[in-house]
Amino acid sequence: MHPTLKGAVYVTALFIGSEIIYQIYRKYKRKSKHRKENESKSRLSKSSLQVLFFPDKDVACRDYFISGDGCFKSNCQFSHSKTSLSELCKHMMSSQRSLDVCVFVITCRDLADILLKLHRRGVKIRIITDKGMLHTDGSQIWTLQKEGIAVRTNNSSFFMHHKFAIKDQQVLINGSFNWTRQAITGNQENVLITDDLAVTSQFMAEFQKLWEHFDTS
Ligand SMILES: [Zn+2]
């Protein structure tokens, strides 16, 4: 073969070879990027959504899950295992900056105590609740208000019937669940906890709208 032709064949072969390697490399990179995106999507969906159902079969131990000091009773009759209430408490207790609560009624001492604990820790608590339920048996609103927590109520004859809370302007806790003892141990209830911004942002806006609407000062 003529040396010039031989050279041209080598160059062409080299070019084709490097092109094939480059295409294989691109395909591998695309696959790897796609795999990483899928992994991060699945991690996000796992960490951003939780569903709780009530009633709890066992009643969560207040000392173990709420007081923060732990339970030292040798034969404690309450549950030290995970329950829906303990999970709900965990989410509430992890509030760092704010907890906006918009619920029909609060009679459950455990949940009210968490609000007090957070308030004393410097977390900004705002509560919107139903005016008609302020005087219901066991209402915790007066205690919370006395401690300096801001409370606003509806001023119409219709119910303020929401049951949601927003933690740190990021995590929504929402469902059928009223903040009563009966809802924990008796009723069939659901609570959905999510940090999906598309959902939480709408609830944040609704809370702010109601907060301003119910301002009587
Ligand atoms: Zn216990």
Residues whose N, C-alpha, C, O or C-beta is under 5 A from the ligand:
A	BS01	ZN	C61 Y64 C71 C76 F78
